[in-house]
Amino acid sequence: MEELISDAKFKEDATYDPQSLETLKETVARTLESIGEDPSREGLLKTPERVAKSTLFLTQGYGKDAREILKSAMFTEENNQMILVRDIELFSMCEHHMIPFFGKAHVAYIPDGRIVGLSKLARVVDAYARRLQVQERLTMQIRDAIEDVLQPQGVAVIIEATHLCMVMRGVQKQHSVTTTSAMSGVFLENPNTRAEFMTLISKGN
């Protein structure tokens, strides 16, 4: 991408980088031919363009800086109690097969003089999820961004996700859920803090 892409540009009438769009369209057309399809038949005439735009939308995280997102709404606040945003929906693409995985993230931190707007935590999740990913790295990237910018007493991130590469192909286990966690500071050092976090995210399940 030649420039960072804002949220507003990824609507139905989004403006995409023309060169990226054209390259992807050509690639999709060749892919259709490779599997024995005819890109010129009526039902597939606009498929290359649709898939190209979809791909750019699903990978828009490459144009986002998670740390800048956090810095844009950071405030001084003498609060040392846990802040938790639970059940943040996420959608990502497995980098091994480029097949989606989806689920929810639970993100918590204990401030040390600085807090951030709650919506920014969800935006950080999206900034990293909207890339080719592995769940393990995604979990750590979210933790590390919050840790670096806010420098809190501790951060905890848990992601629960279903991977279509396991559901649709491979072992084909339709009900499998993968859980990953990444913690720092008091969430690692204090069992009571960690237990409180686990209790809070389990409520309502």
Summary of the structure (lengths in Angstrom):
residues: 205
radius of gyration: 19.6
end to end distance: 39.9
largest distance: 63.3
contacts: 612
relative contact order: 0.13
helix: 45%
strand: 23%
